[in-house]
Amino acid sequence: MEDYPTNLLEFEKRFATEQACRQYFQKLRWPDGFQCPNCGNKKAWLTKRDLYHCENCGVQTSLLAGTIFQDTKKPLQLWFHAIWHITNQKYGANAPGLQRILGLGSYHTAWTWLHKLRRAMVRPGRDRLEGIIEVDDTFIGGKRTGKRGRGASGKELVVIATQKDGRKIGRIRLQRVPDASAESLENAVQKI
C-alpha cells in the first residue's frame, strides 16, 4: 500500500489529528480488517480504553501491541512527525536534531526513537548487493585507555560492504561480527 503524502503540507493535512494517525496505522497493520492475534477471528469491538476485544476468545489487543510504538506514552501523531523528519533529511537525522524539532524533553527519548525507527526501516529480504563490492572492517566504540585497534576492549567489530555505482558509492551494508576470524568475516560477507 503506497499511500504516502508527498510534501509537508499534505502530511500535516493528512495527519492533523491523533485519530487520523490511528486510522492510517490500522489500515497498514490490518489491511483486511482486524484479526485477533490469538485465534485469528475478524470480529471485535473497541473498548473505552482503545483495545480491540475479540468476539470469539475475549482477548484484548492494542493497535500498537507488537509494534515499535508499543508502550509509548507519546501520541502517535508525534511519532509520525518523527518518521517524516527522519525520512526527509538529505544527510540523515540525529538525536539532538530530532529532540529539537519535536520538542522532546529528553535526549534519551530522541535517541531511542531514532534507533527504533532506523531498525524498522531495514527491509527484511532486501536485495543483496551486486556487481563490484568493496569490503572492509572497523572497530566502533568510544575512546578508551589501553590497547588500540584489534583486541581493544569495549569495541565492536563491524564489516562494511559498499556497492560501486560508477564512480560513486552505491548501497551500503553493515554487519556486526563477533571476531576477526576468517570464518566470521566470510559469514558476514555472505549475508551482505
Summary of the structure (lengths in Angstrom):
residues: 192
radius of gyration: 21.4
end to end distance: 27.2
largest distance: 62.1
contacts: 436
relative contact order: 0.08
helix: 33%
strand: 20%
